Amino acid sequence: MHKSDIEIAQAAKMRPIAEIAATAGLPEDKWLPWGRNVAKVDPAAGNAPRHPDARYIDVTAITPTPLGEGKTTPTVGLTQGLGKIGKNAMCAIRQPSMGPTFGIKGGAAGGGYSQILPMEEFNLHLTGDIHAITAAHNLVAAAIDNQMYHESRWSDAFFEKRGISKLDIDPYSISWNRVVDLNDRAVRNVITGLGELTDGPPRQGGFDITVASELMAVLALATDLADLRERIGRIVVARDKSGNAVTTEALGVAGAATVLLRDALWPNLLQTIEGQPAFVHAGPFANIAHGNSSVIADKIALAQGGFLVTESGFGADIGMEKFFDIKCRVSGMFPDVVVLVATVRALKMHGGGPKVTPGRPLPDEYQSENLELLRAGLDNLRAHLRIAGEFGVPVVVAINAFGTDTEAEWDVIAAAAKEAGAYDAVVTKHHAEGGAGAEALAHAVAAAAEAPKEPRFLYEASASLEEKLRTVATRLYGAADLDISPLAKKQIAQFEEAGYGDLPVCIAKTHLSISHDPSLKNAPSGFIFPIRELRPSIGAGFIYALAGDIRTMPGLPSVPAFRGVDIDPETEQVRGLF
């Protein structure tokens, strides 16, 4: 009988968290237990330099189907596989948002026999870090409205007497929405301040999902508490009526927001189903943020030596590009290997296969051998290998095995990958077999980690914002050129005049195509890539560019995942998580 992910997780025997901390090389004074099976790790444990024997692995993927092709599961499986071949290995991944958990995707703890435990805590609240971000973000939103309300009521002398500056905020310039960590399309656009005069001022606003908050990006990129405080203080939330930036520091709320995130700065320590340490910290989406777990967790793990396997969200065109051009710039640490996950079904979709729709049966073309369809979609694999190759590190293709695949299909993918420049290409069966099923992948990655490499960024910080955007769009996505809206052109000029021109760019776009258009499958080229708007993420340290129809608050599907989630009151066991 096939066991569900949650049944496998609930049947697994976990090691005491003190043993996991010891395996991770953490002294007793550098971690605190959080219940029986989770610990919080002191960021100071990452103050030591990267160990000379440490090997840093980033897991990315080709363009997925709407069902996802697996990156967390291969990340966990590779960590377990490295353990099976005698390597000291840990993983570092993002904390899942409850938007996908209760929406389409389900949880993000991995799956089958390659999971993070305890699975229920991992997918539901964990230690409350995301809630802390929600509270801190909404405190800033309240501070903005409170400032405008009192400025409309009191004189300059009133503020001067209290040592507070009037900010004269332009309500039409406010870029700081409120947030909630659920998919809820009904609150994308709202009017706040309705009711009595004292409830105002009325203005149009909206909600984003918490993981799209700049505070989430800041948490993931901060290197210590002082850096967190500085980054929060320089966040730009609006402009005054003279066009000057209004920051959280000017609002007087930066210190309080930092206090709310003090405990969230400590990474969470969990374990794989086979007992390797797993750091779970921060959770920015990759299509609407930078999509990588925290710098602090990576620094802690890499200070200990051995292998650290981390994951960047969605494909090489999104999370992996941001891993190099944003996260590596902050941390100063490049990976030794990129693992590119590919699946038979995704490549068949790119080859012209039928539409894949969550909640509906998978068409027959994806469940029986079809080499012609598979070969037609291989350009997507080649495109992602080209993208990964831009950053100068060896790439190993991990063919994530599904039960409906055939060996002939795997052979076609492996041959195409090696011909396109992959260091190696191997089949991995971690979902069904755990670490034993990922031993071949572990051997390939361990060998690639010792191969020559010349890690690099895609662009220099000194390039203009427009040059950076054009470089990503043309060299990575395959675009012929950019179409920059008049609003975006004006914003580029404003940001460069304000001194933000040397920041990297973080492009928010669909994850369902290398381009901006989810209908363009395989390896599109020659298209015009639209930049419709730019937003300042000055605390995070990048300029956020929106391309195409990308939303910062997802909606729920017609049959949300929450319909299958329940609890047994007698055993208190959760059912329906996946």
C-alpha positions in Angstrom: 0.0 0.0 0.0 1.3 3.4 -0.9 2.0 5.6 2.1 1.4 9.3 2.1 4.1 11.7 3.0 2.6 12.5 6.3 2.2 8.8 7.1 5.9 8.2 6.3 6.8 11.2 8.5 4.7 10.2 11.4 6.2 6.7 11.4 9.8 7.9 11.3 11.9 7.8 14.4 13.6 11.1 15.0 17.0 11.6 16.7 17.0 13.9 19.8 17.6 17.5 18.7 20.7 17.6 21.0 22.2 14.9 18.8 21.4 16.8 15.6 23.0 20.0 17.1 26.1 18.0 18.0 26.2 16.5 14.5 26.0 20.0 13.1 29.1 21.0 15.2 27.1 23.4 17.4 28.4 24.0 20.9 25.7 23.8 23.6 25.8 27.5 24.2 24.9 28.2 20.5 21.5 26.7 20.3 18.2 26.6 22.3 15.6 23.8 22.2 12.2 24.7 20.9 10.0 21.9 22.1 11.2 18.3 21.7 12.2 18.3 18.0 13.3 21.8 16.9 16.0 24.1 18.0 16.8 27.8 17.5 20.5 28.5 16.5 22.4 31.5 17.6 23.5 33.6 14.5 26.9 34.0 16.3 27.6 30.4 15.4 28.2 31.6 11.8 30.8 34.2 12.8 33.7 31.9 11.9 34.9 31.9 8.3 33.9 29.3 5.8 35.8 26.1 6.6 38.4 25.2 3.9 36.9 21.7 3.5 33.3 23.0 3.2 31.5 22.3 -0.1 28.5 24.4 -1.1 25.8 23.0 -3.4 22.9 24.9 -4.9 19.9 22.9 -6.2 17.8 24.5 -8.9 15.6 23.2 -11.8 14.3 23.4 -15.3 11.0 25.3 -15.9 8.4 23.2 -14.0 4.9 22.1 -14.8 2.3 23.7 -12.5 2.6 20.6 -10.3 6.3 21.3 -9.6 9.1 19.0 -10.4 10.8 18.7 -7.0 13.7 20.7 -5.6 13.2 20.3 -1.9 12.9 16.5 -2.2 16.1 16.2 -4.2 17.8 18.7 -1.8 16.9 16.5 1.1 17.6 13.3 -0.9 21.1 14.5 -1.9 21.9 15.4 1.7 20.9 11.9 2.7 22.8 10.4 -0.3 25.9 12.2 0.7 25.5 10.7 4.2 25.2 7.3 2.6 28.6 7.6 0.9 30.3 8.8 4.1 30.1 12.5 3.7 29.2 14.9 6.5 26.2 16.7 5.0 23.6 19.3 6.0 20.9 21.1 4.1 19.5 24.6 4.4 16.1 25.4 3.0 13.3 27.9 3.2 10.4 27.8 5.5 7.1 27.3 3.6 4.4 29.9 3.4 1.0 28.7 4.4 -0.3 30.1 1.1 0.9 27.1 -0.9 0.4 24.7 2.0 -3.3 25.4 2.0 -3.5 26.3 -1.7 -2.2 24.1 -4.5 1.3 23.0 -3.8 0.9 21.6 -0.3 3.8 21.6 2.2 7.5 22.0 1.4 9.2 19.5 3.6 10.2 17.3 0.7 8.4 14.0 0.2 8.4 10.3 0.5 11.6 9.0 2.1 13.4 12.3 1.7 11.7 14.7 4.1 12.4 17.2 6.8 11.1 16.2 10.2 9.0 17.0 12.1 6.9 17.5 9.0 3.7 19.0 10.7 5.7 21.6 12.6 7.7 22.4 9.5 4.6 23.2 7.4 2.5 24.7 10.1 3.9 27.8 11.9 7.2 26.2 12.9 8.7 28.7 15.4 6.5 31.6 14.3 9.1 33.4 12.2 6.7 34.2 9.4 4.1 35.5 12.0 6.8 37.8 13.4 7.4 39.2 9.9 3.7 39.7 9.4 3.5 41.6 12.7 6.6 43.7 12.0 5.4 44.5 8.5 1.9 45.5 9.6 3.4 47.6 12.4 5.2 49.6 9.7 1.9 49.9 7.7 0.1 51.2 10.8 2.9 53.7 11.4 2.5 55.2 7.9 -1.3 55.7 8.4 -0.8 57.0 11.9 1.7 59.5 10.8 -0.6 60.9 8.1 -3.6 60.9 10.5 -1.9 63.0 13.1 -0.2 65.3 10.6 -3.7 66.1 9.3 -4.8 67.1 12.8 -1.9 68.9 14.5 0.4 71.9 13.8 4.1 71.9 13.2 4.6 73.2 16.7 2.8 70.2 18.1 5.3 67.8 16.5 8.3 70.1 17.2 7.5 70.1 20.9 7.6 66.3 20.9 10.8 66.1 18.9 9.1 64.4 15.9 9.5 65.5 12.3 6.5 66.0 10.0 7.0 63.8 7.0 4.3 65.2 4.6 3.8 61.8 3.0 2.3 61.7 -0.5 -0.5 59.1 -0.1 -0.2 58.2 -3.8 3.4 57.2 -3.4 3.0 54.6 -0.6 4.5 51.3 -1.7 4.0 49.4 1.5 0.9 47.2 1.5 -0.2 45.2 4.5 0.5 41.4 4.5 -1.0 38.1 5.5 0.5 34.6 5.1 -2.4 33.1 3.2 -3.6 33.1 -0.4 -6.5 35.6 -0.4 -7.3 37.4 -3.7 -10.1 39.4 -2.1 -7.7 41.7 -0.3 -5.3 42.4 -3.2 -6.9 45.9 -3.4 -8.7 47.5 -0.5 -9.8 50.9 0.8 -8.5 51.5 4.4 -9.7 54.2 6.8 -13.4 54.0 6.1 -15.8 54.8 8.9 -15.6 57.7 11.4 -13.3 60.7 10.9 -11.0 59.2 13.5 -10.6 56.0 11.5 -8.9 57.7 8.5 -7.4 58.9 6.4 -9.1 56.8 3.7 -6.8 55.6 1.0 -6.4 52.8 -1.5 -4.1 50.0 -0.3 -3.9 46.3 -0.5 -2.4 43.1 0.9 0.6 41.0 -0.3 1.5 37.6 1.0 3.9 37.7 3.9 6.7 35.9 2.0 6.7 38.8 -0.5 7.4 41.3 2.2 10.6 43.2 2.0 11.2 42.2 5.6 11.3 38.6 4.6 14.0 39.4 2.0 15.8 41.4 4.6 15.7 38.5 7.1 17.1 36.2 4.5 20.0 38.5 3.6 20.9 40.0 7.0 24.3 38.8 8.4 23.7 39.6 12.1 21.5 41.7 14.3 23.3 45.0 13.6 22.9 44.4 9.9 19.2 43.5 10.3 18.6 46.8 12.2 20.5 48.8 9.6 18.6 47.2 6.7 15.2 47.7 8.3 16.0 51.3 9.0 16.8 52.1 5.3 13.6 50.5 3.9 11.7 53.1 1.7 8.0 53.0 2.2 6.8 56.1 0.4 7.9 59.6 -0.8 7.0 63.0 0.6 5.3 65.6 -1.5 8.6 67.0 -2.6 9.7 63.6 -3.9 12.1 62.6 -1.1 12.2 59.1 0.2 10.4 58.3 3.4 12.1 55.5 5.4 11.1 53.4 8.3 13.8 55.2 10.3 12.1 58.5 9.6 8.8 57.0 10.7 10.4 56.0 14.0 9.3 52.4 13.6 12.5 50.7 12.5 13.7 49.8 16.0 10.3 48.3 17.0 10.2 46.3 13.8 13.7 44.9 14.5 12.6 44.0 18.1 9.8 41.9 16.6 12.3 40.0 14.4 15.0 39.5 17.0 14.0 35.8 17.6 13.2 35.2 14.0 16.9 36.0 13.1 17.9 32.7 14.8 17.7 29.9 12.2 15.6 26.8 13.0 17.3 23.4 13.2 15.4 20.3 12.2 16.5 17.0 10.7 16.1 14.9 7.6 14.2 11.6 7.9 17.7 9.9 8.0 19.0 12.2 10.7 21.1 14.8 9.0 20.9 18.4 10.3 18.5 20.7 8.4 18.5 24.4 8.8 15.1 26.0 7.9 15.2 29.8 7.8 13.4 32.5 5.9 11.0 31.9 3.0 11.0 34.5 0.2 9.2 33.4 -3.0 11.4 33.3 -6.0 9.0 34.6 -8.6 8.2 37.7 -6.6 11.3 37.9 -4.3 14.8 36.5 -4.3 13.8 33.0 -3.4 16.6 31.8 -1.2 17.0 30.7 2.4 19.1 32.8 4.8 22.7 33.9 4.6 23.0 33.3 8.3 22.0 29.6 8.1 24.5 29.0 5.3 27.3 30.8 7.2 26.6 28.6 10.2 26.7 25.4 8.2 29.7 26.3 6.1 31.8 27.2 9.1 31.6 23.6 10.2 33.0 22.0 7.0 31.4 19.1 5.0 28.7 19.5 2.4 25.9 22.1 2.6 23.1 21.5 0.2 20.7 24.5 -0.3 17.9 25.2 -2.7 17.0 28.3 -4.7 13.3 28.7 -5.7 11.9 27.7 -9.1 14.2 27.4 -12.1 17.7 28.5 -12.9 16.3 31.6 -14.6 14.7 32.8 -11.4 16.0 31.6 -8.0 19.4 30.5 -9.1 20.1 33.8 -10.9 19.1 35.6 -7.8 21.2 33.2 -5.6 24.3 34.3 -7.5 23.6 38.0 -8.2 21.9 38.9 -4.9 22.7 36.3 -2.2 26.3 35.6 -3.1 27.1 39.3 -3.3 25.9 39.6 0.3 27.5 36.5 1.7 30.7 36.6 -0.3 30.4 32.8 -0.8 29.9 31.1 -4.2 28.7 27.5 -4.6 31.0 24.7 -5.8 28.3 22.9 -7.8 24.8 23.6 -9.2 22.4 20.7 -9.3 19.8 21.1 -12.0 16.7 19.0 -11.4 14.8 17.7 -14.5 11.8 15.5 -15.0 10.5 13.5 -17.9 7.0 15.0 -17.5 8.2 18.6 -17.6 10.3 18.1 -20.7 7.3 16.4 -22.4 5.2 19.4 -21.5 7.8 21.7 -23.1 7.8 19.4 -26.1 4.2 20.2 -26.8 2.4 17.8 -24.4 -1.2 18.4 -23.2 -1.8 21.0 -20.6 -1.0 20.0 -17.0 -3.7 21.2 -14.5 -3.4 20.8 -10.8 -6.3 18.8 -9.4 -7.0 17.0 -12.7 -5.6 13.6 -13.8 -2.3 13.7 -15.6 -2.8 13.0 -19.4 -1.7 9.7 -20.8 1.2 11.3 -22.7 3.0 11.9 -19.3 2.4 8.3 -18.0 3.7 6.2 -20.9 6.9 6.3 -22.9 7.0 8.9 -25.6 10.6 9.6 -26.8 9.5 12.0 -29.6 7.6 14.3 -27.2 10.5 14.1 -24.8 13.2 15.0 -27.4 11.0 17.9 -28.5 11.2 19.5 -25.1 14.9 19.1 -24.5 15.6 22.7 -25.5 14.3 23.8 -22.1 17.0 21.6 -20.4 19.7 23.0 -22.7 18.5 26.6 -22.0 18.8 26.1 -18.2 22.2 24.5 -18.6 23.3 27.5 -20.6 21.9 29.8 -17.9 23.7 27.9 -15.1 26.9 27.9 -17.2 26.9 31.7 -17.2 28.0 31.6 -13.5 31.1 29.5 -14.0 30.5 26.5 -11.8 30.0 22.8 -12.8 26.4 21.6 -13.2 25.1 18.1 -12.4 21.7 17.2 -13.9 19.6 15.3 -11.4 16.8 13.3 -13.3 14.1 13.1 -10.6 12.5 9.7 -11.2 8.8 9.1 -11.3 7.2 5.7 -11.3 5.8 6.2 -14.9 9.2 7.0 -16.4 11.2 4.5 -18.5 14.9 3.9 -18.6 14.9 4.8 -22.3 13.5 8.3 -21.4 16.2 8.8 -18.7 18.9 7.8 -21.1 17.7 10.4 -23.6 17.8 13.2 -20.9 21.2 12.1 -19.6 22.8 12.0 -23.1 21.3 15.5 -24.0 22.5 17.0 -20.7 26.1 15.8 -21.2 26.2 16.9 -24.8 25.0 20.3 -23.6 27.9 20.7 -21.2 26.6 19.1 -17.9 29.4 17.7 -15.7 27.3 14.7 -15.2 23.6 13.5 -15.4 22.2 10.8 -13.2 18.9 9.4 -12.2 17.9 9.9 -8.5 15.2 7.8 -6.7 15.4 9.4 -3.3 11.6 9.8 -3.0 11.0 6.1 -3.0 14.4 4.9 -1.6 15.7 7.8 0.6 19.4 8.3 0.7 20.2 5.0 -0.9 18.3 6.1 -4.0 20.4 9.3 -4.2 23.9 7.6 -3.9 24.6 8.0 -7.6 23.7 11.7 -7.5 25.9 12.1 -4.3 28.9 10.6 -6.0 28.4 12.8 -9.1 28.1 16.0 -6.9 31.1 15.1 -4.7 33.2 14.7 -7.9 31.9 17.9 -9.4 32.7 19.8 -6.2 36.4 19.2 -6.8 36.3 20.2 -10.5 37.8 23.5 -11.7 35.5 26.5 -11.5 35.4 30.2 -12.1 32.4 31.5 -10.2 31.2 34.9 -11.3 28.2 37.3 -11.3 26.2 38.0 -14.4 26.7 41.7 -14.3 28.9 44.3 -12.4 27.4 46.5 -9.7 28.6 49.5 -11.6 26.3 48.8 -14.6 23.2 51.0 -14.9 19.8 49.6 -13.7 18.7 49.4 -17.3 21.9 47.6 -18.4 21.4 45.0 -15.6 17.8 44.4 -16.6 18.7 44.0 -20.2 21.6 41.7 -19.4 19.3 39.3 -17.4 16.6 39.5 -20.1 18.8 38.9 -23.1 21.6 36.7 -21.8 19.5 34.5 -19.6 15.9 34.6 -20.7 16.6 34.8 -24.5 14.8 38.1 -25.1 15.6 40.3 -28.0 15.3 43.5 -26.0 13.3 45.2 -23.2 10.1 47.1 -23.4 10.4 49.5 -20.4 7.1 51.3 -19.6 7.1 55.1 -19.2 6.5 54.6 -15.4 9.5 52.2 -15.2 11.7 54.6 -17.1 10.8 57.4 -14.7 11.5 55.1 -11.7 14.9 54.1 -13.0 15.9 57.7 -13.3 14.6 58.4 -9.8 16.4 55.5 -8.2 19.7 56.2 -9.9 19.4 59.9 -8.9 18.8 58.7 -5.3 22.0 56.7 -5.4 20.5 53.2 -5.8 21.9 52.5 -9.2 24.6 50.2 -8.0 22.1 47.7 -6.4 21.4 44.4 -8.1 18.0 43.8 -9.8 15.4 41.3 -8.6 13.0 40.5 -11.5 9.6 39.3 -10.5 8.2 37.1 -13.4 6.3 33.9 -14.0 8.0 30.6 -13.1 6.1 28.7 -15.8 8.3 30.0 -18.6 11.9 31.3 -19.1 10.2 34.3 -20.6 7.6 36.6 -19.0 4.7 34.8 -20.6 3.6 31.5 -19.1 2.3 30.3 -22.4 5.8 30.4 -24.0 7.2 26.9 -23.3 10.5 25.2 -24.0 13.2 27.8 -24.8 11.5 30.9 -26.3 13.7 33.5 -27.9 13.4 36.8 -29.8 10.6 38.1 -27.6 10.4 41.6 -26.1 10.6 41.4 -22.3 8.4 44.0 -20.5 9.3 45.9 -17.4 6.1 47.5 -16.2 7.2 48.8 -12.8 10.1 49.0 -10.4 9.9 49.1 -6.6 12.7 50.0 -4.2 13.8 47.3 -1.8 16.5 49.4 -0.3 16.6 47.5 3.0 17.0 44.2 1.2 19.5 45.8 -1.1 18.0 45.4 -4.6 15.6 47.0 -7.0 12.5 45.0 -7.6 11.3 44.9 -11.2 7.8 43.5 -12.2 7.5 41.9 -15.6 4.2 40.8 -17.1 1.2 39.9 -15.1 2.8 38.9 -11.8 0.9 39.1 -8.5 2.2 39.6 -5.0 -0.9 38.1 -3.5 -1.9 34.7 -4.9 -5.5 33.3 -5.0 -6.8 30.0 -3.9 -7.7 27.3 -6.5 -11.2 25.9 -6.9 -10.3 22.9 -4.8 -7.8 24.2 -2.2 -5.5 21.8 -0.4 -7.0 22.9 3.0 -10.1 20.8 2.2 -8.1 17.7 2.8 -6.4 18.8 6.1 -7.9 17.7 9.4 -6.8 16.4 12.8 -7.7 13.2 14.7 -8.9 14.5 18.1 -8.0 11.3 19.9 -4.4 10.9 18.6 -3.9 14.6 17.8 -2.3 13.5 14.5 -2.7 15.8 11.5 -4.1 14.3 8.3 -4.0 15.5 4.7 -0.7 17.4 4.6 1.5 16.6 1.7 
